[in-house]
Every structure is written in C-alpha cells, then in structure tokens.
C-alpha cells in the first residue's frame, strides 16, 4: 500500500449552539451589517501585526458576491463559484474573509485517510488494519474539523497540484507519492485567483479531479489514489484573458463584480480599510458578534439542506425558462435548483418558492449560452434537413427506370 502523507485534523471544539440574535435569517444579518458604522479606532504602534482576515460582513456593498459565497458554504452541490470583475473590487478579499465562517466537517483521523464509506463500498479490506480494528470495536474513524481555504498559487507546477515522488523519502531509498494540492483540498475550499492565467495542463487536472471527486497519481511502479471533493472558487479579470468554455461550464455560480457606484459606499469602504490597517484586532472585534451569528446561521442552514425540496409546480416552469433561453448544459438546472435550496435553507424553510428561484437565477444562468454552439447546431440542422431530403428521394429514380423497362418488354 502506498503511504500518503498523514492529515491530522486540527483540535476543534464541538459545533456551537445557534447564537441568539434579533435577525430572522442570514440575509437580514448581512444587510444590517452592510450599513453598520465604525467608531474611531486606536492605531496599534510598535506591535507585531497579527494576520487576521478582513471580516466578511465588513465588506461594503457587493451583495451578489457575498450571497454567492454564502450559498457555496451552505450547499457544496452548487458546483463552484466564479467571480468576474476588474481589479480592486474585493474579490480576493471576500474569499479570504470566509475563514471565520467556515463550517466543520467529519475528517479522517487515519494516516491513510480511511473513511467509513470505504468499508460500506469495499468491505473491511478496503481500509488499513488499524482502522479495521477500530471499526470492529465501534470506535469512530473520523473527527470534526473545520473546513479550510486552500489557495492554488499561479506559479504552481503540475507536480505541486497532483503530487509526485516524495524527495525526502527517495533520499532514504523509499518510494512514496507526496500528496498534491488537490488532495489537500478534499472537503475544503479550493481558491484559484486569476484562474484564467493558469496553464492548460493544470486546469485539466483540476477539472478531472473536480468531476470525479478523486484522482490517481502514477509515478513509475507506484500509484496512489486521493479524494478531491472540494468547492472550487475562482476569480478573474477579463482584461487579462478569457476563460475556456470548458472551464467556465464547471462553475455553478457566475458573479459579475462591479465597482461601488455610490460615493457614500466608497467612502465607507475606505474608512473600513483604514480602520483594519490601523488596528486589525480592534476592527475585527467590532464585527465579531455578527460574524459568530452568521457562522451559526450557516451551520443551521447546512443541517436544513437535506430537508429542502422543490415542488414540481415550481421546477417545471424553471426548466421551461432554461429551454427558452437556449441553454443546453444540464448544469444550469442543477446549479439553479441547488442554489435555490440553499437560499431557502438560509431562510429556515424546507420548500423552495418561486421567489427563491428568482433571487439566484442571474448567478446560476448567466454566461451559459454559446453563440458558437448555437450557430454550429443551426448549420448542422440545415445539413441534417438536406441529408434527410436526399435520403427520401434516394432510389426512386432507379425504381422508376425498372418500371419503364418492364413496361416496354410487355409491349
């Protein structure tokens, strides 16, 4: 058995109970904090700056971007989020600000990453001997651990992404495959800033792993298979290059991020950034209660998601709309419906309404039509029509000649 590097879950406390607050749902909380004013903060001088993330709820405006990221935390089945916009519109800041909102998941405590579902799928032999013993004794194979934000740097090589030979092990004449970034992103968020600038081979590896939920690394005589179940978040500036249609189709929600147009909002954004640079600890403390309340709402919504359904009388008109738009990809409905389920769960409901679908439709359906494919299929339809017409007349002339010959012989 190939020995991958161990993943030891961080020691985390049990999920906290839902925080009591005066807001009815997560949307009301986000809207309230967007208009919150900060008191003057005391600058820190002569102290080491602590690496604290900018509070997610302190981002001014950008409601659609914040909503998309929150829906991605609530329901990973949405299929990823792409943020498109110019520089300086808080795309990267918003993603990195999710750190304090990330929920907890069950993660393997095993050196080899064994999970209970491995036993359910392949029997007791599908896990290592230690985990087989634990399973037989009724001991858990997993422990709660917070979701992490894994960033893929632009200068990453294919060996860094999928994994390669562990050089430290090779120095001791041992052969072992080193886990790559994709394996580290399992059950986490994978963030790719400036995704349109990545090389094709790395993009293809990411797409394959995201589609299958796992991937296999082969290096000479050894091989290792890793899980890669992650929520993909990408950002890009269209001025710096386009994104391949194949990659764009993999993102469920597409958010067009505009700069703040209101002068008062731009001034408030400057004041919040200035306060953060002057005293990060005090500034983040101003939003600590709201951030904890939002994290609690996210945990509650994740627990509610399995109970949320979409009635047929709501789903059928939505599918008709997708067809009228000329969207061929089935990922449109999948993303749209899963986003609406997350939206309803964030509101504490167990049934999707038409208003839920309307609220998330722009993010789920934009940038899905292809003019090239529409023109290609239209030309192909003309060719098919011509071909069927020719096939319908095919053989008639030869049969007519035979009939004429038979008639002449009888005379």
N, C-alpha and C positions, 0 to 999 in steps of 0.2 A: 504493500500500500504506500502510495506517495505521501510524504509528510508535508502538508502545507503549514505555513506559519500559524501559530495559535492566535485566536482572537479572544482575549479575556474581556468580558463585559465590565464596564465601569460599575463601581459600587454605587447604586442609586437607591433612594428610598422608595417605598411603595407609592403608587399614584395617589395624589392628594384628593381629598373630597372636593366636590364642586364648591367654589367660592361663592358666598352670598353677595349679591350686588343688586343695584336698583334697575339694571337693564334687562329687558325681556329676552334679548338674543344677542348674538355676536355682532350683527350688523349695527344695532343701536350703539353698542360699545365702541365700535370703530368710528362711527360718525361723531360720537361725543368727543372722543379723544382728539379727533382731527381739528376741532375748534378750541382745544384747551390752550390757555395762555400760561407761559412760564414766568415765575418770579425771577428777579435778578439773582444770579448765582455768583458765588465767590470763586475766583480763579485759584487753581492749585499752583503753587510756586515751590520749586525746589524738591518736588516729589517725582518719583518714577511714575510714568503714565501707565495705567492699567489697561490691558487690552479688553475693553468692554464693548460689545456690539452696540451699534446705534439702536435705540428702541424702535421696534417695528411700527408701533402705533404712533410714534412721534413723526413719522413721515407725513408731510403736508400734501393734501390732495392725493392724486393717483389712486382713486377709489377702485377702478377696474383692476389695476395691477395688484393691489392688496387683496382684493376679493379672490382673484385667481390663485394667488399663493396660498391663501387660507383654505380654499376648496381643495387644493392639492394635498394639504396636510390632513384634511378630513377624510378624503377618499382617494387613495393612491390609484384606483382603477381609472381615474380620469385620463391618465396616459401621458403626463408631462406637460410642461408649461414653457412657452417661448415668449420672451419679452423683446419687442422690436421697437427701437427708437433711437434718437440722437444721443450724443454723449451728454453727461451731466443731468440726466433725468431720474436718478436714484434707482436704476435697475439693479446694479450690483449691490448697492447699499440695502435695498429691500430684501434681497435673497439672504445676505449675510445677517440681516437683522432677525431672521427667523429662529436663531439659535435658542432664544429663551422661550419659544413657543413650541418647540419640537416635542411630540408625544413620546411615550415609551412603547417598546415592542418586546416580544419574547425573543431572546437571542441565545444561541447555543453556548454552553459553557465548556464544550469539548475542544480538545486540541485539534481534532479533525473536522469540527463543525457538524457533528451528528445531531439530528433532529428527530422528534417522534414520528413525523410524517415519513421519514426514511424507513422506519420499521413497518409502518402501515402499508407502504408501497412495495418494499422488497423483502420484508421479513426481518428477523432478528440478525441475520448475517449481513444486513446492509449497513450496520453500524459497527464501531470498534468494540473490542471485548469489554473495555471499561464501561461504555455506555450500555452495552447489552446487560451487564451485571446490574447497573443502576436501574435500568428499565424493569428488570426482573424483580428487583427489591422495591419497586414502586417509587423510586426517587426521581425527581424532575431532571430532565436533560437540558432545560433552558432556565433562564433567569431574566427578569425585566431589565431593560437597558434603554436609555434614551436614544432616539433617532439622531444620527449625526449628519452634518453637512460635509460632504466630500467634494473638494474642488479639483477639477482637472486643469492643470496649467497648460498654456498654449505651447510651451516647449517640450511637452511630454512626448516620449518616443513610444513606439508600439510595444516594446518590452515593458515599459512602465505601465502601460494601460492593461495589457492582458496577463503579464507576468513572464518570467523567464527563469533561467538557471540561477539558483542562489549561489552567488560567488563565494560567500563565506563558507558554505557547505562544500563547494567544489575545492576550496583550499585544503580541506581536510579529507579529500578523496571521497566525498559523499555526493550523491546526486539527489538534488531536491529542487522542486519548482517553487519559485518565490511568487507569492500572491501579488496580483496587479491591482490597479486602482479600481477596476470593475468588480473584483471580488471584495474589496474593502467597502464598496458602495452597496453591498447586499443589505436590503431592508433599510437603506438610508436614502438621503437626497444626494443626487449627483449633479453638481452645478458646473456648467461649462460657459465661461464668459467668452464673448466673441466667438461663438461656435462656428460662424461662417468662415473663420480663418483657419480651422483645423484641416489637416491633410486628409485625403480621401480614405487611406487605409485605416486610420484611427476612427474616423466616422463610421466606416463599415463595420468595424469590430464592435463599436458601441451599439449600433443598430441591431446587429445579430444577437448580442447578449440581451438587449432590452426586449427583443421579440420572443426569445426562447426562455428567458429567465435563468439561463445558465450558459456556460461555455466551457470548452475543453482546450487546454494548452498542451501541445505536443512538442517536446524538445528532445530529439534523438530517441533513445529507447524508453523514455519515461513520459508519462502523461498525467494530467490532473484535471479534474472537473470541478468547477466552482459555481456556486449560485450567484446570480446577478439580478436580484429583484429590487430595482430601485426606481425612484421617481426622478425623471430627467428634467432638469430646469436649464434652459439655455437663454443667453442674451446675445443680441447682435445689433450693430449699427448698419443699416442698409447702405450707407455711403461707402463702407469698406468692403463690399462684396455681397453677392447674392448667396442664398442657401439652396442647395439642391432640392428639387421637389420630393425626392425620396426621403430626405431628412425632415423636411417640413411636414410631411404627412404623418410622421411619427409623434409629433407634438399634438396633444389633445387641445389645449387652450392656447390661443394666439392673442397676445395683448399688444396693441399699438400704444406705446407710451409717448405722450406728448409733454412738452414743457409746460410749466404752470403759466396760465394766461392772465390770472388775476394778480394785480400788483400787490394787494394785501397778502395773498398767499405766498408770493415770492419773498416778501419782507419777513413773514413769519418763518419761512423755511430758512432764511439767512440767520435769524435770531436763534433758532433751534440748533443749527450747525455751530454757531458761535458759542452757545452755551455748552454744547458737547465737547468742543475743542478746549474750552476753558476749564471745565470740571466734569469729566465723563461720569464719575461716580455719582455726583450730586444730580446731574442731569438725568441719568437713567433711573435714579431713585424717585424722581418726580413722576415717572410712568410705571413704577414697579407694581402698584396695586392693580392698575388696569391691565398690565401685561399678565399678571397672575390670573386675573379674571378671564382674560382671553384664552390662556392656556387651559383653564378649567373648562371653558365652553368648547374648546376643540376636543378635549378628552370625552366630554359628554356627547358631542356630535359623532365622533368615531364609534362610540358604543351604540349610537342610534342608527347608524347607516344600515346594518343588516335588516332592520325592520321597515325601511322606507321602500315603498312600492310606487310604480307608475301605472295608473289605470289605463285600460285600452282606449277609453274615450279621450284621453289626453295624449297618448302615444301615437295613435293613428293619424290625427291631423298634423302632428310634428313630422312624421315620416313623409306625408304628402308635401309638406313645405320643402323638405330636403330634396325631394324628387323634382319639384317645380324649379328649384334653384339650379338643377343640373349637376348636382354633386354625386359622383359615382362611388366614392370611398365610403364603406360602411363604418369607418371610424368616426364619421360625422355624427351618426346617431348614437354610437357608443359613448363618445365624449359628451355629447349634449345631454343624454339621459343620466349619465353618471354624475355630471356636474349639477344637474337639477336635483338629484337625490342628495348630494352633499349640501346643496343650498337649503333644501327642506329640513335636513337633519340639523343644520346650524340654527334653524328656527324652532327646533324641538318638535317637528311634525313627522308623521310616519306615512304621509301620502303627498306625492308631487302634484302641484297645481299648474295651471296654465301660466300664472304669474312667475312661478319658478323657472319655467322653460324660457319665458321672455327675458328674464333677468340675466341668464347665462348664454343666451343664443348668440350674441355677437362674438363672444370669445370663442365659442365652440365651432362656429360655422364660417367665419371669415377666412379668406385666403385658401379656400378649398377647391375652388373652380379653376380649371386649367384651360386657357384659350387654345393652347396647342392640342390638347386631347380632344376638345370639342370639335376643332377643325379636322383633326385626324379621323375621328369617328364619323363625322359628316361625310368626308370624302370616301371613307370605307363603305358607308351606307350606299352612296351612289354606285360604287363598284359592285356591291352585292346585288343591287337592283338590276344593273346591267347584266350581270352574270346570270341571275335567275331568268331574265327575259330571254337571253340567248339559249339557256338550257331548255326553256319552254318550247322553243322552235327547233331545237336540235333533233334531227332525224326525220322531221316532217317531209323535207324535200325528197329524201331517198325513198320514203314510203310512197310518195306521190308518183315518182318515176316507175316504181314497181307496178303500181296500179295501171299506169298508162301502157306499160309493156304487156301486161296481162290482157288489157282490152284490145290491143292491136292483134294479138295472137288469135283471140276468139273470132275476130272478123276474118 
